[in-house]
């Protein structure tokens, strides 16, 4: 059942703020975009922000979900 594979949820990736500060931000963001993934950015082990691809954001908007309203 190929449709079941699409329905499987993948856990979100986690990146430490220090990864972004060490010049890794471009590589990490490009990978998230290319793979259409989302990821938490952690600071001191706690979620600080969420990164997502623009394509995923556009799909949310088309589905009637505007995350800027919350």
C-alpha positions in Angstrom: 0.0 0.0 0.0 1.9 3.0 -1.3 -0.7 5.4 0.1 0.1 4.1 3.6 3.7 5.2 3.1 2.6 8.8 2.3 0.4 8.8 5.4 3.3 7.8 7.8 4.4 10.8 9.8 8.1 11.4 10.0 9.5 12.9 13.2 10.8 16.4 12.9 14.5 17.0 12.8 16.2 18.9 15.6 19.1 21.4 15.1 20.9 23.2 17.8 21.3 27.0 17.6 25.1 26.4 17.7 24.8 24.5 14.4 23.3 27.6 12.8 25.9 29.9 14.4 28.8 27.8 13.1 28.0 28.6 9.5 25.8 25.6 8.9 22.6 27.5 8.4 22.7 27.7 4.6 23.4 24.0 4.3 20.7 23.0 6.8 18.0 25.3 5.3 18.8 24.1 1.8 18.5 20.5 2.9 15.2 21.2 4.6 13.9 22.9 1.5 15.1 20.2 -0.9 13.6 17.4 1.2 10.4 19.4 2.0 11.0 18.8 5.8 10.4 20.7 8.9 12.8 21.0 11.9 13.0 22.4 15.4 15.8 24.8 16.2 16.9 24.2 19.8 18.6 26.6 22.2 19.9 25.0 25.4 17.9 21.9 24.5 14.6 23.7 24.3 12.6 24.3 21.1 13.1 28.0 20.0 11.7 28.0 16.4 10.5 25.8 13.6 11.9 25.9 10.1 9.9 24.6 7.1 10.2 24.7 3.3 8.4 27.3 1.4 6.5 24.6 -0.5 5.1 23.2 2.8 4.1 26.7 3.9 2.3 27.3 0.5 0.4 24.0 1.0 -0.7 25.1 4.5 -2.0 28.4 3.0 -3.8 26.5 0.2 -5.4 24.3 2.9 -6.7 27.5 4.7 -4.1 27.4 7.4 -2.2 30.7 7.8 0.3 30.3 10.6 0.8 34.0 10.8 -2.7 34.4 12.3 -1.8 32.4 15.5 
